[in-house]
Amino acid sequence: MSNTVQAPLIAMRLSAIRYAAAGINLYEFTALDGDALPAFSAGAHIDLHLPNGLVRQYSLCNPPHERRHYVVGVKRDINSRGGSRCVHDELRAGSVLQVGGPRNNFELHEDAPHTVLIAGGIGVTPIACMVERLRVLGRPFELHYSVRRREEAAFLDVLPGDGCHLHVDAEHGGAPLPVAQIVAAAPAGAHLYCCGPGPMLDAFEAAAAASGRPPALVHIERFSPVQPAAVAGGFTVKLARSGGSAYVAPGQTILETLRARGIDVPASCEQGVCGTCETRVLAGTPDHRDSLLSEDERRANDVMMVCCSGSKDDLLVLDL
Ligand code: FES
């Protein structure tokens, strides 16, 4: 992670909607003037500013050499907090949306001697982009893509090929993808990536730790938080650049406190999974609750996600 400068929002047209699999559509966005879009790397996501006021992150699934459009895959989640439901039910071809990014918290190491990609369900979206990129580069990789039922498998027009394995739980008596086995069998020095539901990510992290793989070779992307936001409050945030300070009361996050004072901090997911609110820490010890920073990055204490993380000290000085 790095303290990313916020990219300006760009108005884009939803130029096409295509069926990808049961409950999953592909949404293609183009610039209003048809110009090339900002470059992105495999694993990146964009922020869609939806008509219902929500901002949601979706991984880009088309290959990075395609500069005239962005494609995201969205699954209509029955437990939707309003994002995927709005995308599926309200967006129409021709709609114009504000789009932020691209940003990348799940960067593909293109020079890896071998790459192991593990995808579960809609988690295949950034992985599909990685597959296409690795093919263009001619780099060795293997893909393990898991779905519960065959009709839920997307990208079957581009994914099949050497080293690509589809695991359909229902065709294995409901047994999930053997993530631990795949991780254990990966060659030493391989970079491993996993994107999928929480239990798959937990199994992946546990298997990577058990096999003693260096954290720098193990990469995950989460769509939902692993822990609740810090709302114990009872500390003061000092804003080094703009001056002033704010007391974070119990029951509030830093982001909520700052917003209540009219201080605008870029934020998107507000769950610690996208990195939009990443803020430099100049003094104090954050109580990290995000799902992005590595253990080393947490220990360094120099950045934090203010949407969900709190403070272990009475005073936190932020570069705001
Ligand atoms: S707004 Fe997404 S990590 Fe804070």
py3Dmol code that shows the C-alpha trace and the ligand (Angstrom):
import py3Dmol

protein = """\
ATOM      1  CA  MET A   1       0.000   0.000   0.000  1.00  0.00           C
ATOM      2  CA  SER A   2       1.051   3.538  -0.547  1.00  0.00           C
ATOM      3  CA  ASN A   3      -0.545   6.844   0.180  1.00  0.00           C
ATOM      4  CA  THR A   4      -2.249   7.162  -3.153  1.00  0.00           C
ATOM      5  CA  VAL A   5      -3.093  10.505  -4.669  1.00  0.00           C
ATOM      6  CA  GLN A   6      -6.808  10.535  -5.454  1.00  0.00           C
ATOM      7  CA  ALA A   7      -7.482  10.260  -9.166  1.00  0.00           C
ATOM      8  CA  PRO A   8     -10.138  12.690 -10.406  1.00  0.00           C
ATOM      9  CA  LEU A   9     -13.580  11.318 -11.136  1.00  0.00           C
ATOM     10  CA  ILE A  10     -14.341  10.790 -14.807  1.00  0.00           C
ATOM     11  CA  ALA A  11     -17.816  10.759 -16.301  1.00  0.00           C
ATOM     12  CA  MET A  12     -18.206   7.534 -18.281  1.00  0.00           C
ATOM     13  CA  ARG A  13     -20.954   5.971 -20.305  1.00  0.00           C
ATOM     14  CA  LEU A  14     -22.160   2.467 -19.610  1.00  0.00           C
ATOM     15  CA  SER A  15     -21.781   1.315 -23.190  1.00  0.00           C
ATOM     16  CA  ALA A  16     -22.786  -2.342 -22.854  1.00  0.00           C
ATOM     17  CA  ILE A  17     -24.227  -4.857 -20.420  1.00  0.00           C
ATOM     18  CA  ARG A  18     -23.587  -8.515 -21.111  1.00  0.00           C
ATOM     19  CA  TYR A  19     -24.670 -11.698 -19.378  1.00  0.00           C
ATOM     20  CA  ALA A  20     -21.679 -13.553 -17.915  1.00  0.00           C
ATOM     21  CA  ALA A  21     -23.146 -16.298 -15.709  1.00  0.00           C
ATOM     22  CA  ALA A  22     -26.106 -16.927 -13.410  1.00  0.00           C
ATOM     23  CA  GLY A  23     -26.592 -13.691 -11.455  1.00  0.00           C
ATOM     24  CA  ILE A  24     -23.478 -12.076 -12.976  1.00  0.00           C
ATOM     25  CA  ASN A  25     -23.401  -9.365 -15.642  1.00  0.00           C
ATOM     26  CA  LEU A  26     -20.476  -7.627 -17.270  1.00  0.00           C
ATOM     27  CA  TYR A  27     -20.682  -3.824 -17.427  1.00  0.00           C
ATOM     28  CA  GLU A  28     -18.535  -1.996 -19.959  1.00  0.00           C
ATOM     29  CA  PHE A  29     -17.703   1.688 -19.492  1.00  0.00           C
ATOM     30  CA  THR A  30     -16.231   4.066 -22.063  1.00  0.00           C
ATOM     31  CA  ALA A  31     -15.189   7.723 -22.000  1.00  0.00           C
ATOM     32  CA  LEU A  32     -17.889  10.122 -23.197  1.00  0.00           C
ATOM     33  CA  ASP A  33     -15.619  11.273 -26.018  1.00  0.00           C
ATOM     34  CA  GLY A  34     -14.415   7.742 -26.784  1.00  0.00           C
ATOM     35  CA  ASP A  35     -10.844   8.612 -25.821  1.00  0.00           C
ATOM     36  CA  ALA A  36      -8.417   6.228 -24.140  1.00  0.00           C
ATOM     37  CA  LEU A  37      -9.036   5.758 -20.410  1.00  0.00           C
ATOM     38  CA  PRO A  38      -6.399   6.037 -17.664  1.00  0.00           C
ATOM     39  CA  ALA A  39      -4.056   3.044 -17.782  1.00  0.00           C
ATOM     40  CA  PHE A  40      -4.463   0.271 -15.245  1.00  0.00           C
ATOM     41  CA  SER A  41      -2.576  -2.821 -14.164  1.00  0.00           C
ATOM     42  CA  ALA A  42      -3.943  -6.313 -13.555  1.00  0.00           C
ATOM     43  CA  GLY A  43      -5.693  -6.536 -10.183  1.00  0.00           C
ATOM     44  CA  ALA A  44      -6.934  -2.919 -10.232  1.00  0.00           C
ATOM     45  CA  HIS A  45     -10.425  -1.773  -9.364  1.00  0.00           C
ATOM     46  CA  ILE A  46     -12.563   1.260 -10.096  1.00  0.00           C
ATOM     47  CA  ASP A  47     -15.110   3.093  -7.949  1.00  0.00           C
ATOM     48  CA  LEU A  48     -18.591   3.369  -9.407  1.00  0.00           C
ATOM     49  CA  HIS A  49     -20.607   6.308  -8.068  1.00  0.00           C
ATOM     50  CA  LEU A  50     -24.070   4.817  -8.290  1.00  0.00           C
ATOM     51  CA  PRO A  51     -27.353   6.669  -8.845  1.00  0.00           C
ATOM     52  CA  ASN A  52     -28.521   5.744  -5.319  1.00  0.00           C
ATOM     53  CA  GLY A  53     -25.575   7.664  -3.820  1.00  0.00           C
ATOM     54  CA  LEU A  54     -23.482   4.623  -2.943  1.00  0.00           C
ATOM     55  CA  VAL A  55     -19.880   4.257  -4.083  1.00  0.00           C
ATOM     56  CA  ARG A  56     -18.803   0.716  -4.812  1.00  0.00           C
ATOM     57  CA  GLN A  57     -15.525  -0.855  -5.900  1.00  0.00           C
ATOM     58  CA  TYR A  58     -15.402  -3.391  -8.695  1.00  0.00           C
ATOM     59  CA  SER A  59     -12.327  -5.125 -10.082  1.00  0.00           C
ATOM     60  CA  LEU A  60     -11.476  -4.587 -13.707  1.00  0.00           C
ATOM     61  CA  CYS A  61     -11.694  -7.871 -15.564  1.00  0.00           C
ATOM     62  CA  ASN A  62     -10.625  -6.880 -19.058  1.00  0.00           C
ATOM     63  CA  PRO A  63      -6.905  -6.987 -19.918  1.00  0.00           C
ATOM     64  CA  PRO A  64      -4.804  -3.851 -19.271  1.00  0.00           C
ATOM     65  CA  HIS A  65      -3.890  -3.392 -22.942  1.00  0.00           C
ATOM     66  CA  GLU A  66      -7.535  -2.536 -23.674  1.00  0.00           C
ATOM     67  CA  ARG A  67      -7.478   1.208 -23.125  1.00  0.00           C
ATOM     68  CA  ARG A  68     -10.834   2.241 -24.612  1.00  0.00           C
ATOM     69  CA  HIS A  69     -13.062   0.591 -22.061  1.00  0.00           C
ATOM     70  CA  TYR A  70     -13.248  -0.714 -18.533  1.00  0.00           C
ATOM     71  CA  VAL A  71     -15.181  -3.915 -17.857  1.00  0.00           C
ATOM     72  CA  VAL A  72     -16.384  -4.971 -14.428  1.00  0.00           C
ATOM     73  CA  GLY A  73     -18.296  -8.096 -13.444  1.00  0.00           C
ATOM     74  CA  VAL A  74     -21.032  -7.639 -10.866  1.00  0.00           C
ATOM     75  CA  LYS A  75     -22.935 -10.377  -9.111  1.00  0.00           C
ATOM     76  CA  ARG A  76     -26.385  -9.501  -7.837  1.00  0.00           C
ATOM     77  CA  ASP A  77     -25.906 -10.236  -4.150  1.00  0.00           C
ATOM     78  CA  ILE A  78     -29.099 -11.217  -2.333  1.00  0.00           C
ATOM     79  CA  ASN A  79     -27.571  -9.709   0.809  1.00  0.00           C
ATOM     80  CA  SER A  80     -26.672  -6.541  -1.094  1.00  0.00           C
ATOM     81  CA  ARG A  81     -26.338  -3.377   0.974  1.00  0.00           C
ATOM     82  CA  GLY A  82     -27.621  -1.584  -2.104  1.00  0.00           C
ATOM     83  CA  GLY A  83     -24.631  -1.651  -4.460  1.00  0.00           C
ATOM     84  CA  SER A  84     -25.028  -4.720  -6.642  1.00  0.00           C
ATOM     85  CA  ARG A  85     -28.808  -4.409  -6.518  1.00  0.00           C
ATOM     86  CA  CYS A  86     -28.567  -0.876  -7.892  1.00  0.00           C
ATOM     87  CA  VAL A  87     -26.130  -1.928 -10.608  1.00  0.00           C
ATOM     88  CA  HIS A  88     -28.333  -4.800 -11.771  1.00  0.00           C
ATOM     89  CA  ASP A  89     -31.726  -3.153 -11.376  1.00  0.00           C
ATOM     90  CA  GLU A  90     -31.158   0.522 -12.157  1.00  0.00           C
ATOM     91  CA  LEU A  91     -28.288   0.851 -14.599  1.00  0.00           C
ATOM     92  CA  ARG A  92     -29.110   0.756 -18.275  1.00  0.00           C
ATOM     93  CA  ALA A  93     -26.898   0.853 -21.352  1.00  0.00           C
ATOM     94  CA  GLY A  94     -26.319   4.545 -22.006  1.00  0.00           C
ATOM     95  CA  SER A  95     -26.306   5.554 -18.315  1.00  0.00           C
ATOM     96  CA  VAL A  96     -23.594   8.046 -17.406  1.00  0.00           C
ATOM     97  CA  LEU A  97     -21.759   7.507 -14.130  1.00  0.00           C
ATOM     98  CA  GLN A  98     -18.901   9.138 -12.318  1.00  0.00           C
ATOM     99  CA  VAL A  99     -16.031   6.674 -12.094  1.00  0.00           C
ATOM    100  CA  GLY A 100     -13.030   6.919  -9.786  1.00  0.00           C
ATOM    101  CA  GLY A 101      -9.692   5.195 -10.041  1.00  0.00           C
ATOM    102  CA  PRO A 102      -8.310   2.890 -11.206  1.00  0.00           C
ATOM    103  CA  ARG A 103      -6.490   1.896  -8.025  1.00  0.00           C
ATOM    104  CA  ASN A 104      -4.634  -1.325  -7.354  1.00  0.00           C
ATOM    105  CA  ASN A 105      -4.387  -3.066  -3.977  1.00  0.00           C
ATOM    106  CA  PHE A 106      -3.879  -6.474  -5.582  1.00  0.00           C
ATOM    107  CA  GLU A 107      -0.959  -5.905  -7.901  1.00  0.00           C
ATOM    108  CA  LEU A 108       0.248  -8.711 -10.148  1.00  0.00           C
ATOM    109  CA  HIS A 109       4.004  -9.343  -9.926  1.00  0.00           C
ATOM    110  CA  GLU A 110       4.565  -9.811 -13.612  1.00  0.00           C
ATOM    111  CA  ASP A 111       8.123 -11.132 -13.324  1.00  0.00           C
ATOM    112  CA  ALA A 112       7.290 -13.980 -10.913  1.00  0.00           C
ATOM    113  CA  PRO A 113       8.890 -17.306 -11.894  1.00  0.00           C
ATOM    114  CA  HIS A 114       5.478 -18.935 -11.439  1.00  0.00           C
ATOM    115  CA  THR A 115       2.044 -17.624 -10.490  1.00  0.00           C
ATOM    116  CA  VAL A 116      -0.763 -19.490  -8.768  1.00  0.00           C
ATOM    117  CA  LEU A 117      -4.196 -17.881  -9.108  1.00  0.00           C
ATOM    118  CA  ILE A 118      -7.081 -19.049  -6.924  1.00  0.00           C
ATOM    119  CA  ALA A 119     -10.554 -17.628  -7.501  1.00  0.00           C
ATOM    120  CA  GLY A 120     -13.875 -18.321  -5.871  1.00  0.00           C
ATOM    121  CA  GLY A 121     -17.191 -17.167  -7.341  1.00  0.00           C
ATOM    122  CA  ILE A 122     -17.268 -13.487  -8.300  1.00  0.00           C
ATOM    123  CA  GLY A 123     -13.678 -13.249  -6.987  1.00  0.00           C
ATOM    124  CA  VAL A 124     -12.703 -14.368 -10.468  1.00  0.00           C
ATOM    125  CA  THR A 125     -12.982 -10.801 -11.829  1.00  0.00           C
ATOM    126  CA  PRO A 126      -9.460  -9.511 -10.988  1.00  0.00           C
ATOM    127  CA  ILE A 127      -8.082 -12.995 -11.591  1.00  0.00           C
ATOM    128  CA  ALA A 128      -9.496 -13.094 -15.147  1.00  0.00           C
ATOM    129  CA  CYS A 129      -7.587  -9.890 -15.868  1.00  0.00           C
ATOM    130  CA  MET A 130      -4.422 -11.468 -14.445  1.00  0.00           C
ATOM    131  CA  VAL A 131      -4.849 -14.566 -16.605  1.00  0.00           C
ATOM    132  CA  GLU A 132      -5.085 -12.476 -19.754  1.00  0.00           C
ATOM    133  CA  ARG A 133      -2.090 -10.371 -18.739  1.00  0.00           C
ATOM    134  CA  LEU A 134       0.080 -13.405 -17.956  1.00  0.00           C
ATOM    135  CA  ARG A 135      -0.854 -14.930 -21.303  1.00  0.00           C
ATOM    136  CA  VAL A 136       0.166 -11.749 -23.117  1.00  0.00           C
ATOM    137  CA  LEU A 137       3.478 -11.787 -21.234  1.00  0.00           C
ATOM    138  CA  GLY A 138       3.973 -15.511 -21.811  1.00  0.00           C
ATOM    139  CA  ARG A 139       4.597 -16.089 -18.081  1.00  0.00           C
ATOM    140  CA  PRO A 140       3.925 -19.478 -16.423  1.00  0.00           C
ATOM    141  CA  PHE A 141       0.817 -19.674 -14.255  1.00  0.00           C
ATOM    142  CA  GLU A 142      -1.936 -21.948 -13.062  1.00  0.00           C
ATOM    143  CA  LEU A 143      -5.540 -21.009 -12.343  1.00  0.00           C
ATOM    144  CA  HIS A 144      -7.881 -22.738  -9.912  1.00  0.00           C
ATOM    145  CA  TYR A 145     -11.382 -21.335 -10.284  1.00  0.00           C
ATOM    146  CA  SER A 146     -14.122 -22.565  -8.020  1.00  0.00           C
ATOM    147  CA  VAL A 147     -17.891 -22.151  -8.319  1.00  0.00           C
ATOM    148  CA  ARG A 148     -20.735 -23.847  -6.505  1.00  0.00           C
ATOM    149  CA  ARG A 149     -22.677 -24.693  -9.673  1.00  0.00           C
ATOM    150  CA  ARG A 150     -21.500 -24.806 -13.283  1.00  0.00           C
ATOM    151  CA  GLU A 151     -23.971 -22.157 -14.420  1.00  0.00           C
ATOM    152  CA  GLU A 152     -22.276 -19.698 -12.023  1.00  0.00           C
ATOM    153  CA  ALA A 153     -18.950 -19.915 -13.872  1.00  0.00           C
ATOM    154  CA  ALA A 154     -18.089 -16.732 -15.787  1.00  0.00           C
ATOM    155  CA  PHE A 155     -15.456 -16.023 -18.425  1.00  0.00           C
ATOM    156  CA  LEU A 156     -15.626 -19.516 -19.841  1.00  0.00           C
ATOM    157  CA  ASP A 157     -14.949 -17.936 -23.241  1.00  0.00           C
ATOM    158  CA  VAL A 158     -11.498 -16.703 -22.168  1.00  0.00           C
ATOM    159  CA  LEU A 159     -10.333 -18.697 -19.138  1.00  0.00           C
ATOM    160  CA  PRO A 160     -10.052 -22.297 -20.346  1.00  0.00           C
ATOM    161  CA  GLY A 161      -6.571 -23.225 -21.500  1.00  0.00           C
ATOM    162  CA  ASP A 162      -3.347 -24.746 -20.285  1.00  0.00           C
ATOM    163  CA  GLY A 163      -3.024 -24.651 -16.517  1.00  0.00           C
ATOM    164  CA  CYS A 164      -6.630 -23.529 -15.955  1.00  0.00           C
ATOM    165  CA  HIS A 165      -8.786 -25.724 -13.728  1.00  0.00           C
ATOM    166  CA  LEU A 166     -12.475 -25.251 -13.002  1.00  0.00           C
ATOM    167  CA  HIS A 167     -13.776 -26.778  -9.776  1.00  0.00           C
ATOM    168  CA  VAL A 168     -17.549 -27.116  -9.505  1.00  0.00           C
ATOM    169  CA  ASP A 169     -18.451 -27.910  -5.900  1.00  0.00           C
ATOM    170  CA  ALA A 170     -21.739 -29.551  -6.856  1.00  0.00           C
ATOM    171  CA  GLU A 171     -19.870 -31.995  -9.089  1.00  0.00           C
ATOM    172  CA  HIS A 172     -17.599 -33.005  -6.191  1.00  0.00           C
ATOM    173  CA  GLY A 173     -20.357 -33.826  -3.740  1.00  0.00           C
ATOM    174  CA  GLY A 174     -20.310 -30.242  -2.466  1.00  0.00           C
ATOM    175  CA  ALA A 175     -16.625 -30.407  -1.548  1.00  0.00           C
ATOM    176  CA  PRO A 176     -14.854 -27.056  -1.860  1.00  0.00           C
ATOM    177  CA  LEU A 177     -11.687 -26.418  -3.824  1.00  0.00           C
ATOM    178  CA  PRO A 178      -8.757 -28.056  -1.963  1.00  0.00           C
ATOM    179  CA  VAL A 179      -7.018 -24.747  -1.329  1.00  0.00           C
ATOM    180  CA  ALA A 180      -4.519 -26.108   1.210  1.00  0.00           C
ATOM    181  CA  GLN A 181      -3.416 -28.804  -1.243  1.00  0.00           C
ATOM    182  CA  ILE A 182      -2.954 -26.278  -4.054  1.00  0.00           C
ATOM    183  CA  VAL A 183      -0.935 -23.927  -1.865  1.00  0.00           C
ATOM    184  CA  ALA A 184       1.239 -26.757  -0.542  1.00  0.00           C
ATOM    185  CA  ALA A 185       1.960 -27.951  -4.090  1.00  0.00           C
ATOM    186  CA  ALA A 186       2.945 -24.509  -5.440  1.00  0.00           C
ATOM    187  CA  PRO A 187       6.621 -24.222  -6.383  1.00  0.00           C
ATOM    188  CA  ALA A 188       8.901 -22.330  -4.007  1.00  0.00           C
ATOM    189  CA  GLY A 189       9.251 -18.751  -5.179  1.00  0.00           C
ATOM    190  CA  ALA A 190       5.811 -18.693  -6.813  1.00  0.00           C
ATOM    191  CA  HIS A 191       3.540 -15.712  -6.178  1.00  0.00           C
ATOM    192  CA  LEU A 192       0.122 -16.830  -4.946  1.00  0.00           C
ATOM    193  CA  TYR A 193      -3.103 -14.840  -5.351  1.00  0.00           C
ATOM    194  CA  CYS A 194      -6.537 -15.532  -3.952  1.00  0.00           C
ATOM    195  CA  CYS A 195      -9.808 -13.670  -4.367  1.00  0.00           C
ATOM    196  CA  GLY A 196     -13.088 -15.162  -3.260  1.00  0.00           C
ATOM    197  CA  PRO A 197     -15.423 -15.627  -0.316  1.00  0.00           C
ATOM    198  CA  GLY A 198     -14.188 -15.216   3.255  1.00  0.00           C
ATOM    199  CA  PRO A 199     -13.804 -18.928   4.103  1.00  0.00           C
ATOM    200  CA  MET A 200     -11.705 -19.474   0.969  1.00  0.00           C
ATOM    201  CA  LEU A 201      -9.458 -16.528   1.844  1.00  0.00           C
ATOM    202  CA  ASP A 202      -9.088 -17.749   5.426  1.00  0.00           C
ATOM    203  CA  ALA A 203      -8.142 -21.228   4.181  1.00  0.00           C
ATOM    204  CA  PHE A 204      -5.666 -19.695   1.750  1.00  0.00           C
ATOM    205  CA  GLU A 205      -4.001 -17.539   4.402  1.00  0.00           C
ATOM    206  CA  ALA A 206      -3.810 -20.460   6.829  1.00  0.00           C
ATOM    207  CA  ALA A 207      -2.309 -22.742   4.168  1.00  0.00           C
ATOM    208  CA  ALA A 208       0.231 -20.108   3.129  1.00  0.00           C
ATOM    209  CA  ALA A 209       1.286 -19.601   6.742  1.00  0.00           C
ATOM    210  CA  ALA A 210       1.456 -23.354   7.378  1.00  0.00           C
ATOM    211  CA  SER A 211       3.685 -23.869   4.357  1.00  0.00           C
ATOM    212  CA  GLY A 212       6.019 -21.101   5.540  1.00  0.00           C
ATOM    213  CA  ARG A 213       5.617 -18.968   2.411  1.00  0.00           C
ATOM    214  CA  PRO A 214       7.062 -15.463   2.763  1.00  0.00           C
ATOM    215  CA  PRO A 215       4.217 -12.927   3.140  1.00  0.00           C
ATOM    216  CA  ALA A 216       5.600 -10.978   0.165  1.00  0.00           C
ATOM    217  CA  LEU A 217       4.624 -13.890  -2.114  1.00  0.00           C
ATOM    218  CA  VAL A 218       1.066 -14.226  -0.793  1.00  0.00           C
ATOM    219  CA  HIS A 219      -1.651 -11.865  -2.024  1.00  0.00           C
ATOM    220  CA  ILE A 220      -5.338 -11.652  -1.247  1.00  0.00           C
ATOM    221  CA  GLU A 221      -8.180  -9.319  -2.141  1.00  0.00           C
ATOM    222  CA  ARG A 222     -11.123  -9.075   0.206  1.00  0.00           C
ATOM    223  CA  PHE A 223     -14.530  -7.664  -0.669  1.00  0.00           C
ATOM    224  CA  SER A 224     -15.779  -7.620   2.894  1.00  0.00           C
ATOM    225  CA  PRO A 225     -14.108  -6.604   6.167  1.00  0.00           C
ATOM    226  CA  VAL A 226     -12.412  -9.153   8.408  1.00  0.00           C
ATOM    227  CA  GLN A 227     -13.136  -7.225  11.587  1.00  0.00           C
ATOM    228  CA  PRO A 228     -15.491  -4.493  12.755  1.00  0.00           C
ATOM    229  CA  ALA A 229     -14.519  -0.824  12.733  1.00  0.00           C
ATOM    230  CA  ALA A 230     -12.875   0.658  15.831  1.00  0.00           C
ATOM    231  CA  VAL A 231     -15.543   2.742  17.539  1.00  0.00           C
ATOM    232  CA  ALA A 232     -14.234   2.802  21.111  1.00  0.00           C
ATOM    233  CA  GLY A 233     -13.312   6.462  20.573  1.00  0.00           C
ATOM    234  CA  GLY A 234     -11.924   8.476  23.477  1.00  0.00           C
ATOM    235  CA  PHE A 235      -8.961   9.988  21.645  1.00  0.00           C
ATOM    236  CA  THR A 236      -8.092  13.169  19.777  1.00  0.00           C
ATOM    237  CA  VAL A 237      -7.108  13.480  16.146  1.00  0.00           C
ATOM    238  CA  LYS A 238      -4.852  16.383  15.257  1.00  0.00           C
ATOM    239  CA  LEU A 239      -4.807  17.512  11.635  1.00  0.00           C
ATOM    240  CA  ALA A 240      -1.255  18.533  10.829  1.00  0.00           C
ATOM    241  CA  ARG A 241      -1.813  20.211   7.472  1.00  0.00           C
ATOM    242  CA  SER A 242      -5.103  22.006   7.916  1.00  0.00           C
ATOM    243  CA  GLY A 243      -4.681  22.711  11.621  1.00  0.00           C
ATOM    244  CA  GLY A 244      -7.243  22.001  14.287  1.00  0.00           C
ATOM    245  CA  SER A 245      -8.161  18.841  16.080  1.00  0.00           C
ATOM    246  CA  ALA A 246     -11.213  16.722  16.743  1.00  0.00           C
ATOM    247  CA  TYR A 247     -12.203  14.506  19.655  1.00  0.00           C
ATOM    248  CA  VAL A 248     -13.393  11.098  18.496  1.00  0.00           C
ATOM    249  CA  ALA A 249     -16.230  10.183  20.812  1.00  0.00           C
ATOM    250  CA  PRO A 250     -17.141   6.588  21.693  1.00  0.00           C
ATOM    251  CA  GLY A 251     -19.388   5.105  19.039  1.00  0.00           C
ATOM    252  CA  GLN A 252     -17.778   7.042  16.195  1.00  0.00           C
ATOM    253  CA  THR A 253     -15.085   6.373  13.640  1.00  0.00           C
ATOM    254  CA  ILE A 254     -12.459   8.944  12.739  1.00  0.00           C
ATOM    255  CA  LEU A 255     -14.113   9.402   9.344  1.00  0.00           C
ATOM    256  CA  GLU A 256     -17.527  10.063  10.893  1.00  0.00           C
ATOM    257  CA  THR A 257     -16.006  12.531  13.337  1.00  0.00           C
ATOM    258  CA  LEU A 258     -14.189  14.459  10.642  1.00  0.00           C
ATOM    259  CA  ARG A 259     -17.223  14.543   8.362  1.00  0.00           C
ATOM    260  CA  ALA A 260     -19.385  15.884  11.180  1.00  0.00           C
ATOM    261  CA  ARG A 261     -16.931  18.777  11.385  1.00  0.00           C
ATOM    262  CA  GLY A 262     -17.171  19.409   7.666  1.00  0.00           C
ATOM    263  CA  ILE A 263     -13.724  17.984   6.947  1.00  0.00           C
ATOM    264  CA  ASP A 264     -13.752  16.147   3.661  1.00  0.00           C
ATOM    265  CA  VAL A 265     -11.713  12.946   3.577  1.00  0.00           C
ATOM    266  CA  PRO A 266     -11.908  10.817   0.427  1.00  0.00           C
ATOM    267  CA  ALA A 267     -13.658   7.558   1.243  1.00  0.00           C
ATOM    268  CA  SER A 268     -15.436   4.894  -0.689  1.00  0.00           C
ATOM    269  CA  CYS A 269     -16.133   1.465   0.823  1.00  0.00           C
ATOM    270  CA  GLU A 270     -16.033   2.750   4.437  1.00  0.00           C
ATOM    271  CA  GLN A 271     -15.204  -0.817   5.460  1.00  0.00           C
ATOM    272  CA  GLY A 272     -11.437  -0.919   5.235  1.00  0.00           C
ATOM    273  CA  VAL A 273     -11.279  -2.884   2.005  1.00  0.00           C
ATOM    274  CA  CYS A 274     -10.630  -0.355  -0.778  1.00  0.00           C
ATOM    275  CA  GLY A 275      -7.809   1.928   0.416  1.00  0.00           C
ATOM    276  CA  THR A 276      -9.453   5.197  -0.689  1.00  0.00           C
ATOM    277  CA  CYS A 277      -9.235   6.754   2.782  1.00  0.00           C
ATOM    278  CA  GLU A 278      -5.608   5.791   3.367  1.00  0.00           C
ATOM    279  CA  THR A 279      -4.018   8.582   5.404  1.00  0.00           C
ATOM    280  CA  ARG A 280      -0.463   9.194   6.570  1.00  0.00           C
ATOM    281  CA  VAL A 281       0.108   8.965  10.313  1.00  0.00           C
ATOM    282  CA  LEU A 282       2.628  11.450  11.691  1.00  0.00           C
ATOM    283  CA  ALA A 283       2.407  10.515  15.386  1.00  0.00           C
ATOM    284  CA  GLY A 284       0.500   8.078  17.556  1.00  0.00           C
ATOM    285  CA  THR A 285      -0.365   4.409  17.205  1.00  0.00           C
ATOM    286  CA  PRO A 286      -3.367   3.432  15.091  1.00  0.00           C
ATOM    287  CA  ASP A 287      -5.648   0.585  16.060  1.00  0.00           C
ATOM    288  CA  HIS A 288      -5.672  -0.985  12.586  1.00  0.00           C
ATOM    289  CA  ARG A 289      -8.953  -2.618  11.544  1.00  0.00           C
ATOM    290  CA  ASP A 290      -8.628  -2.619   7.750  1.00  0.00           C
ATOM    291  CA  SER A 291      -8.316  -5.660   5.493  1.00  0.00           C
ATOM    292  CA  LEU A 292      -5.558  -4.211   3.312  1.00  0.00           C
ATOM    293  CA  LEU A 293      -2.337  -3.503   5.176  1.00  0.00           C
ATOM    294  CA  SER A 294       0.188  -6.283   5.692  1.00  0.00           C
ATOM    295  CA  GLU A 295       1.557  -7.033   9.141  1.00  0.00           C
ATOM    296  CA  ASP A 296       4.752  -5.149   8.258  1.00  0.00           C
ATOM    297  CA  GLU A 297       2.756  -2.133   7.075  1.00  0.00           C
ATOM    298  CA  ARG A 298       0.732  -2.161  10.270  1.00  0.00           C
ATOM    299  CA  ARG A 299       3.837  -2.319  12.398  1.00  0.00           C
ATOM    300  CA  ALA A 300       5.349   0.626  10.500  1.00  0.00           C
ATOM    301  CA  ASN A 301       2.428   2.754  11.763  1.00  0.00           C
ATOM    302  CA  ASP A 302       2.874   5.322   9.051  1.00  0.00           C
ATOM    303  CA  VAL A 303      -0.465   4.940   7.244  1.00  0.00           C
ATOM    304  CA  MET A 304      -3.979   3.984   8.291  1.00  0.00           C
ATOM    305  CA  MET A 305      -7.524   3.682   6.942  1.00  0.00           C
ATOM    306  CA  VAL A 306      -9.499   6.313   8.800  1.00  0.00           C
ATOM    307  CA  CYS A 307     -12.872   4.831   7.849  1.00  0.00           C
ATOM    308  CA  CYS A 308     -12.455   1.898  10.188  1.00  0.00           C
ATOM    309  CA  SER A 309      -9.268   2.167  12.257  1.00  0.00           C
ATOM    310  CA  GLY A 310      -8.958   3.935  15.592  1.00  0.00           C
ATOM    311  CA  SER A 311      -6.166   4.880  17.944  1.00  0.00           C
ATOM    312  CA  LYS A 312      -4.353   3.110  20.743  1.00  0.00           C
ATOM    313  CA  ASP A 313      -3.034   6.428  22.028  1.00  0.00           C
ATOM    314  CA  ASP A 314      -4.817   9.504  23.360  1.00  0.00           C
ATOM    315  CA  LEU A 315      -3.527  11.542  20.427  1.00  0.00           C
ATOM    316  CA  LEU A 316      -3.167  10.685  16.769  1.00  0.00           C
ATOM    317  CA  VAL A 317      -1.569  13.173  14.366  1.00  0.00           C
ATOM    318  CA  LEU A 318      -2.664  12.758  10.760  1.00  0.00           C
ATOM    319  CA  ASP A 319      -1.369  14.271   7.538  1.00  0.00           C
ATOM    320  CA  LEU A 320      -4.674  15.963   6.746  1.00  0.00           C
TER     321      LEU A 320
END
"""
ligand_1 = """\
4
FES
S -12.958 4.030 2.468
Fe -12.312 2.118 1.723
S -10.668 1.611 3.042
Fe -11.540 3.371 3.930
"""
view = py3Dmol.view(width=600, height=400)
view.addModel(protein, "pdb")
view.setStyle({"model": 0}, {"cartoon": {"style": "trace"}})
view.addModel(ligand_1, "xyz")
view.setStyle({"model": 1}, {"stick": {}})
view.zoomTo()
view.show()
